[in-house]
Amino acid sequence: MKIIFLDRATFAESVSLRRPVIAHDWIDYGYTAPDQVVDRLLGADIAVVNKVKLSREVLLALPDLKMIAVTATGTDNVDLETCRARGVVVRNVAGYAQDTVAEHTFALILALRRALPGYMADVANGAWQASGQFCIHTHSIRELRGSRLAIVGGGAIGQAVARIAHAFGMEVAFTGRKGASQVAENRIPFDEALGWCDILTLHCPLEQSTVGLLGRAEFEKMQCTSLVINTARGGLIVEEDLVAALRQGVISGAGVDAASVEPPPADHPFMSLLDMPNFILTPHVAWAGEEAMQTVADSVVDAIETYVMLE
């Protein structure tokens, strides 16, 4: 059994990736460029990937491939239709990230509501020292109690975010699907949620129906004091529209842990916002708690062992 991990460097070195208790050859590559994927997977029985894209063209060039183990919950980097047609088994890891992503979500919320980036910059540039006062009031600080949080996505992560929000005394609502004519009794319509919330946080998968979920029209329906948080996938937001909304004061701030291109190049829209105190960009690390990463690594090996033993 030949097993190839194409992007091992997406895990921290501290994460232990044990070898399966089956006869196998395992090869790790820290990083794999798109034009290297086919060559590296030729003859492989199992591919292990995190964000490397396995398109239809790539899959059709790999007749020996039998299984793909995705070291994440999202499988938008794999052409699932082609896998089904060819009988390639795809396994992901669900339920590992609810705590670590929920914590990161609230780290972004708290940092923005407490204006931490702005105040840290004020200390660094000498504004506090020059004031002569024990404190300065250069940025507005808002408390969470009583604030309204709208959550897009009612899965394990969304539910974990809701539990933390309730502990802060926030009002919480899960949204219905965008454009849906009817929503479940315990949800509010997507468009209604935009105007209702003080904070909108995204915890839904990236699929055809959610690409560009938030764009100019959606931002303009929000309050000018609202925050947008995205710890899911970059493609959920029309990035140029978010930049415009922040610069024009349509919304008051945004915390983002994912971009449509990762890492974002120098000319990516978000890179122009890095000096703004109401914008935080983190490098797709919401999932990367040490405990969560180890859970993923263990689960991937378990899935490989199970697959091989049942074959």
Secondary structure, DSSP 8 states (H G I E B T S, - for coil): -EEEES-GGGS-TTS-----SSS-EEEE-S---GGGHHHHHTT-SEEEESS--B-HHHHHT-TT--EEEESSS--TTB-HHHHHHHT-EEE---SSSHHHHHHHHHHHHHHHHTTHHHHHHHHHTTHHHHH-SS---SS----STT-EEEEE--SHHHHHHHHHHHHTT-EEEEE--TT-S---TTEE-HHHHHHH-SEEEE-----TTTTT-B-HHHHHTS-TT-EEEE-S-GGGB-HHHHHHHHHTTSSSEEEES--SSSS--TTSGGGGGTT-TTEEE--S-TT--HHHHHHHHHHHHHHHHHHHHH-
